[in-house]
């Protein structure tokens, strides 16, 4: 992608064809005016932070993992339009689907809701966790826990919660 200053280059190979702005004003004047023009995207400040930090990684098929401060459905949908995948824990007050809000789950039980490419899971371990992903499908992995060296317990856990925990490491242990 050519940089803006390249349009004012004298060399045709770099500068390309003549454009209207080039004939009317200098490059520095155009760049000064360009600062005040903006294409508005309706994202909150925390969502705009994520998009800003991604910068050049947008539109390259990357997978972003965020904690509960940044993750919500609107950010997931926006990143999908920019060919970027998202996985993250969603706060209960940030709008998980109504069907996931209703009802209590038993320990190690999960419910899934899908809307297009976006999947939300509600999972109960020690506490209830809501995870949004645009990367993974609704699948379960079998896990084991060993107590006191001899007692082994098998339980099921959603795949994308397991992947989230592996990718976040010890950064977000509260989830």
Secondary structure, 3 states (H helix, E strand, C coil): CCCHHHHHCCCHHHHCCCCHHHHHCCHHHHHHHHCCCCCCCCCCHHHHHHHHHHHHHCCCCCEEEECCCCCCHHHHHHHHHCCCEEEEEECHHHCCCHHHHCCCCCCCEEEEEEECCEEEEEEECCCEEEEEECCCCCCEEEEEEEECCCEEEEEEEEHHHHHHHHHHCCCCCCC
